[in-house]
Amino acid sequence: MKNNNRTLLISLLIVFNIILDQVSKYWVRLHVAKGSNTEIFGDYLTLHNVENTGAFLGLGSDFNPILKIILLNVLPVIVLTLVLIHIFRDKNLDRFSLVGFACIIGGGIANIYDRIAYGQVTDFLHIDLGGVFRTGIFNLADVSVMVGMGCLIVGNFKKKKPEKPKKEEIINA
């Protein structure tokens, strides 16, 4: 992949993830009552409007304000910046890894933006498959991060494993 195409792909994926997340949160803030529970697909997929002052599943919402800023804003910005530098510098990353990292960065930036702009993150989707599988309330930035992690896992499994030497090569060595 040419360097310009690679940079464009990374940038577009990050921006796409941020825009998709921010537009969906804007729509939810505008059209969905806080604390509501609306069925989208029965009880299996529901729409809410919940403001999360913490991280994943509200973890950290009880932290003191300084610790919250450090753990939920400063540290993620540092990590996302380092990952962004890594994907622009490492020209050997496969497409799954590039897409995965771009999705993680886009989703991370979108949630950090909410924390900085609003002091909280808007979550609005909930899945409950009758006790078989159940999520907390999440947003599209969270989906982006999870898709990114999935891409990294798939990319890791698809990497070529070193070939084992043939028996003849071992005997002749």
Secondary structure, 3 states (H helix, E strand, C coil): CCHHHHHHHHHHHHHHHHHHHHHHHHHHHHHCCCCCCEEEECCCEEEEEEEECCCHHHCCCCCCHHHHHHHHHHHHHHHHHHHHHHHHHCCCCCHHHHHHHHHHHHHHHHHHHHHHHHCCEEEEEEEECCCCCECCCECHHHHHHHHHHHHHHHHHHHCCCCCCCCHHHHHHC
